[in-house]
């Protein structure tokens, strides 16, 4: 039972991290898309 509980905990943690990774990839791709603009603000 204890092992099962720890597995459930591990699974929830993995799900959380997976969500974080997906969100980071989405924001990173969006950021990369926004960088090559015709008029860069810091040119």
Long-range contacts (C-beta under 8 A, 24 or more apart in sequence): none
